[in-house]
Amino acid sequence: MRIGILTYDFSPPIGGLGIVAQQTKQMLETLFPEDTLIALSPSENADDRVSSLAASRWKKSGGCPLFSLMLLFRLPSLIIKHRLDLLHVHAGSGGVFLLRKPSCPLVVTAHHTYLQEAEIVFSGSLFKCLWKKFMSKLEKRTYALADRIVCVSKDTADFLVQRYDIPKSKVCVIENAVTAASNNSLQRRDPATILFIGRLEERKGIWTLLKAIEILRVSHPSIRVRLIGRNLIGDALEKFLFEKNLTHVVTLLGHTDDASMYRELAATTVLVVPSLLEGFGLIAAQGMLAGTCVIVSDAPGLRSIVRDHETGLVCTAGDRTDCARAIVEALGSPELRQKLSEKGREDARKRFSPEERAKDLHAVFETVLTPSPSPSAGEG
């Protein structure tokens, strides 16, 4: 089987979508060496960067929509060039959209949708809201063309069926595979440490967390917060920390490599993932796998990762008071943290196995490539 993996984000990854696309390709190559997988992406380490223009605009403003529009003209030749039996497209916000039906079967992985972003994250910004809604029309076309749609969460699957009018029979759910290096030899930090990993932007719930820490600063003077990720909110972040007297509480670590991130996961007291929207809570799943006590918001794509008070704690998305409540509950009970950490790791090992999830995806490929048997004569 010759499979083209069409994705904007690949290697080196820009975000979670790129991490998933890269790791999935590697695992499929390991488990199914008889198959040939070709990464079609403007990313630096793709097998085919599609065009010099697409490559030159990679990670730059407008690069993702430009790449998708170029496929309108380049896709037929790419399928012929690589003799593809199947095309696997990573779609959703930050993903690829297709406007024409490819000449080979099409499987689309939906991470999350532009319409969810418009309604949940950017409802207060007219221009961004309208832009996301426009992109959702192109995205919807991609799902309509697909022979099969793989959603990384039940929330995304339900949204496609209910809001994009996608037939339920075309949709299945396969959660992302997750890897994380655990280091049980590291001691948890003292005083109590809160860890946040992700882009420092509104969608990731950074303001919810910081305002929750503002609430807790007086009652929990020993609390410390470590933020990993690129600052996309600019000077407003440091201004907030200065005005709220939090500069000694919050440490900005910027973007780190994987090894540093895993060390932080192993050493922190609690990982907080307060996003307003996720396709799949990759960081939360990595935290669970690393044996870290995890607090998540009940945002779409994230709420299904954790079972409240069983494998983690859940708070209301965008609610700083409820976020503070969950942090206090976790910090106040070492026994609860231990239980959640152990149950979370056990659950993550079962659910997010790279081998098992790759097998699930490959089974979808095989189903799409295997024609349904024709009805026997006389059947009606």
GILINRA-V244876 format. One record per residue. N is the residue number from 1. RES is the residue in one letter. PSI is psi in whole degrees, 0 to 359 (NA if undefined). OMEGA is omega in whole degrees, 0 to 359 (999 if undefined). Layout:
# GILINRA-V244876
N,RES,PSI,OMEGA  N,RES,PSI,OMEGA
This chain:
# GILINRA-V244876
1,M,131,177  2,R,117,189  3,I,125,174  4,G,125,178  5,I,107,185  6,L,113,184  7,T,142,176  8,Y,313,182  9,D,121,181  10,F,270,185  11,S,125,358  12,P,141,187  13,P,145,175  14,I,320,182  15,G,200,184  16,G,325,180  17,L,317,180  18,G,321,177  19,I,314,181  20,V,314,182  21,A,316,181  22,Q,312,183  23,Q,324,179  24,T,317,178  25,K,314,181  26,Q,319,181  27,M,321,177  28,L,321,179  29,E,326,179  30,T,316,185  31,L,331,185  32,F,69,185  33,P,344,178  34,E,343,179  35,D,156,173  36,T,123,180  37,L,129,182  38,I,119,178  39,A,118,179  40,L,105,188  41,S,150,174  42,P,355,180  43,S,153,187  44,E,321,187  45,N,22,177  46,A,156,176  47,D,328,177  48,D,117,182  49,R,6,171  50,V,306,179  51,S,155,180  52,S,326,179  53,L,315,178  54,A,318,180  55,A,323,182  56,S,336,181  57,R,6,181  58,W,132,180  59,K,3,178  60,K,165,182  61,S,128,178  62,G,2,183  63,G,322,182  64,C,308,177  65,P,324,179  66,L,315,179  67,F,316,180  68,S,319,179  69,L,324,179  70,M,331,180  71,L,337,177  72,L,328,182  73,F,329,187  74,R,339,188  75,L,314,180  76,P,318,181  77,S,328,177  78,L,320,179  79,I,319,179  80,I,315,182  81,K,316,184  82,H,4,178  83,R,52,187  84,L,136,172  85,D,336,185  86,L,147,177  87,L,126,177  88,H,115,185  89,V,131,172  90,H,113,186  91,A,181,185  92,G,181,180  93,S,124,185  94,G,3,180  95,G,192,185  96,V,144,169  97,F,148,178  98,L,141,180  99,L,353,179  100,R,150,181  101,K,126,177  102,P,163,182  103,S,358,176  104,C,165,178  105,P,147,186  106,L,122,172  107,V,130,181  108,V,129,171  109,T,122,180  110,A,118,181  111,H,301,163  112,H,179,192  113,T,156,175  114,Y,324,182  115,L,323,175  116,Q,318,178  117,E,317,181  118,A,317,187  119,E,331,186  120,I,317,188  121,V,318,190  122,F,24,180  123,S,335,181  124,G,358,180  125,S,107,187  126,L,311,183  127,F,311,181  128,K,322,179  129,C,315,180  130,L,320,179  131,W,316,179  132,K,324,179  133,K,323,175  134,F,314,179  135,M,330,180  136,S,332,177  137,K,319,178  138,L,320,178  139,E,317,180  140,K,323,178  141,R,320,179  142,T,314,181  143,Y,327,178  144,A,328,181  145,L,340,188  146,A,144,171  147,D,330,179  148,R,141,180  149,I,125,177  150,V,119,179  151,C,140,183  152,V,355,175  153,S,157,177  154,K,327,179  155,D,314,179  156,T,319,179  157,A,313,180  158,D,321,181  159,F,318,180  160,L,320,180  161,V,316,187  162,Q,324,188  163,R,335,180  164,Y,1,177  165,D,38,177  166,I,131,179  167,P,134,182  168,K,331,182  169,S,340,180  170,K,351,192  171,V,137,170  172,C,165,181  173,V,123,171  174,I,110,180  175,E,156,181  176,N,150,170  177,A,151,183  178,V,138,172  179,T,146,177  180,A,138,178  181,A,120,178  182,S,146,179  183,N,89,185  184,N,349,181  185,S,344,180  186,L,140,177  187,Q,141,174  188,R,142,184  189,R,150,175  190,D,124,11  191,P,177,183  192,A,130,184  193,T,132,176  194,I,135,180  195,L,137,174  196,F,132,178  197,I,124,179  198,G,169,175  199,R,136,179  200,L,90,182  201,E,167,186  202,E,317,184  203,R,330,180  204,K,0,175  205,G,22,183  206,I,323,180  207,W,325,177  208,T,314,181  209,L,313,183  210,L,323,179  211,K,332,174  212,A,320,178  213,I,325,175  214,E,320,178  215,I,320,187  216,L,348,188  217,R,320,183  218,V,313,183  219,S,336,180  220,H,72,186  221,P,342,182  222,S,356,183  223,I,141,178  224,R,146,183  225,V,134,178  226,R,125,184  227,L,121,176  228,I,126,177  229,G,161,179  230,R,138,179  231,N,108,179  232,L,4,179  233,I,3,170  234,G,215,185  235,D,341,181  236,A,330,181  237,L,305,181  238,E,328,176  239,K,316,179  240,F,313,182  241,L,321,180  242,F,312,184  243,E,328,182  244,K,9,179  245,N,47,182  246,L,7,184  247,T,332,179  248,H,350,182  249,V,321,187  250,V,129,177  251,T,126,179  252,L,114,183  253,L,349,182  254,G,197,178  255,H,135,180  256,T,165,175  257,D,171,184  258,D,319,182  259,A,317,179  260,S,320,180  261,M,316,180  262,Y,324,176  263,R,319,177  264,E,318,178  265,L,317,183  266,A,332,186  267,A,341,186  268,T,158,176  269,T,313,182  270,V,136,171  271,L,127,179  272,V,126,179  273,V,90,189  274,P,29,188  275,S,154,173  276,L,337,181  277,L,137,173  278,E,150,169  279,G,317,178  280,F,136,183  281,G,73,185  282,L,314,182  283,I,320,178  284,A,316,179  285,A,321,177  286,Q,321,178  287,G,316,177  288,M,315,182  289,L,330,179  290,A,358,180  291,G,30,180  292,T,143,174  293,C,127,188  294,V,135,170  295,I,129,179  296,V,159,172  297,S,167,179  298,D,35,181  299,A,152,175  300,P,139,180  301,G,346,182  302,L,325,187  303,R,337,180  304,S,350,181  305,I,318,187  306,V,138,170  307,R,119,188  308,D,128,180  309,H,12,173  310,E,306,180  311,T,5,179  312,G,188,177  313,L,148,182  314,V,135,176  315,C,169,182  316,T,128,181  317,A,132,178  318,G,2,184  319,D,103,184  320,R,326,180  321,T,317,180  322,D,327,175  323,C,316,177  324,A,320,179  325,R,315,181  326,A,321,179  327,I,316,179  328,V,318,180  329,E,317,181  330,A,315,182  331,L,331,186  332,G,351,185  333,S,97,175  334,P,326,180  335,E,318,178  336,L,315,179  337,R,318,180  338,Q,317,180  339,K,314,181  340,L,321,180  341,S,315,182  342,E,314,180  343,K,323,179  344,G,315,179  345,R,317,180  346,E,315,180  347,D,317,182  348,A,320,180  349,R,324,180  350,K,314,189  351,R,326,191  352,F,25,180  353,S,121,180  354,P,320,181  355,E,312,184  356,E,320,180  357,R,326,176  358,A,322,177  359,K,320,178  360,D,315,181  361,L,318,180  362,H,325,177  363,A,324,176  364,V,316,177  365,F,314,182  366,E,322,179  367,T,317,181  368,V,324,183  369,L,347,180  370,T,112,181  371,P,143,175  372,S,141,180  373,P,139,179  374,S,146,178  375,P,140,178  376,S,157,179  377,A,136,178  378,G,347,178  379,E,143,179  380,G,NA,999
